[in-house]
Amino acid sequence: MTTMAARDATMYWLSRRTANDVFLLYSFAETDSATDELRAFIAARAARIPDLRIRLQEIPGDLGYPRWVPAEFASQQFVYHRPDGLSWQALLADLGELLGTGVVATEYPWRVHVFRSVHSAPRSAEPVVVVVLQLSHALADGTRAAAIARALFGMAVDEAVVHSAPDVPVDNSADHPVGPGKTSEQPVDSCGQPCGWIARRVDPRVLGVLRLPTQLAATVWRGRAAYLAQRELAARTVAGEVPAATTGFAPCALNPATAVDGHTVRMLVVDADDLRIPGKTVTVVALTAISRALVDYLSQRGEQPERLGTALPMALPGPSAARNNYRGLSIDLHIDEPDLPTRANLIADELAARRERALNPLLSAQDRVGDVVPAILAVRDVERAELDNVPAALDGNTVVSSVYRGSADLAFAGAPVLFTGGFPALGTVMHLTHGVHGIGETITLSVHSDPRVLSDPDRYLELLAVALDTVVAAHR
């Protein structure tokens, strides 16, 4: 068994208040294999992937962080939908319903949804098989989830889970290097240190109480270090040694102070060559197009935003005890710049500056505080967090998650992959999110929205397609 990292436990506790599961869509060519054979394929592959052979176990009274314990594949983890087949539009409707659900990680932290005989899908004149891998956010962030999917559908029979450590985490234009990752068989504590025989045999509640004084002392000590690091970071920022933080963005029509009213999904699948611009990453091209589409859509609704921004998750390099190893970047979309090539350059510069600040070691001091806060205090903070109010300043008016998922050498029981997509979760603040996901030579721009905010998702997808063409054309 393995004690969860504090960041992963936070994701689990948040899932009890809001839907935050990770969803990865893969479209494969249809296969002659029977559905029972597809189920057997998933079960056999999962049995060889450490990340798919565990479930979460809570500690009574939250006297310690939850633990990962061994678990076998359960029949409920393979869900077969619509045996008579369905259209692509019907699939999108079903997917919207799925995005409002969540797995119960104490029973199983992942499951696979399979839709067969899907006709009129992108990139294929023939029916396809669509697979949606649903993961608890406590189990994986976007990068780790893509690695798990690669292990599940990789063509090599002995393929193990790999974890990406890209040199440029926000660059979606190249195949990032990956290395093998293993789930430790030896228990570790909340700081990632190996536990001895006592931790394996003593009631975890007792251990939690015994560790409490040490954790409190560590929290105070690291809190002081974080305060000093914050002061030093502020001084270096004033001196121009570190890029300044982004000024927050005012809420707009995309950020109503209401609960999410539903989930709608649209996807735009394009050739990677159609988004390639010399000197620009796919992420920058996509952000520039999204900035144009958002302004066009809001303008058609009679709104003229002065400033828009996006929150963009950035995978952190290097090993981590946490399965959620990323930091959010706040990116100004520079909608006040009418010239699209200039806007793209400004966004690229913004990405570089935000990444430089996010990777500054002084920011890690705050993370180290969270790693040692006692579980009983950490869970209380999550339970009391204000999730129903929209703050006056936001990290972004939307979310854009950009992940390259590797070469197109995946297959489902022999059927080759065609494209992939992903859907960042909605919340009280974010009622419209975007995914930019590539595999092989295809890129998918996914739109996940609350119908109350995006009443005409097809129109927005049209605007996004036009914006992509316009941005690319402006550079040629």
Secondary structure, DSSP 4 states (H G I P E B T S, - for coil): -EEPPHHHHHHHHHHTTS---EEEEEEEE--SS-HHHHHHHHHHHHTT-GGGSEEEEPPGGG-S--EEEE----GGGEEEE-TT-EEHHHHHHHHHHHTT----TTT-SEEEEEEEEEES-TT-SS-EEEEEEEE-TTT--HHHHHHHHHHHHBSSTT---EEE--SSTT--SS---EEE----SS-B-TTSPBP-HHHHHS-HHHHHHHHHHHHHHHHHHHHHHHHHHHHHHHHHHHTTSSPPPPPPB---TTS-SS-----EEEEEEEEGGGG-BTTB-HHHHHHHHHHHHHHHHHHHTT---S--EEEEEEEPPS--SSS--EEEEEEE--TT---HHHHHHHHHHHHHHHHHHHT-GGGHHHHHHHTTS-HHHHHHHHHHS--S---SSBS-SEEEEEEE---S-BEETTEEEEEEEE-PPP-SS-SEEEEEEEETTEEEEEEEE-TTT-S-HHHHHHHHHHHHHHHHHHT-
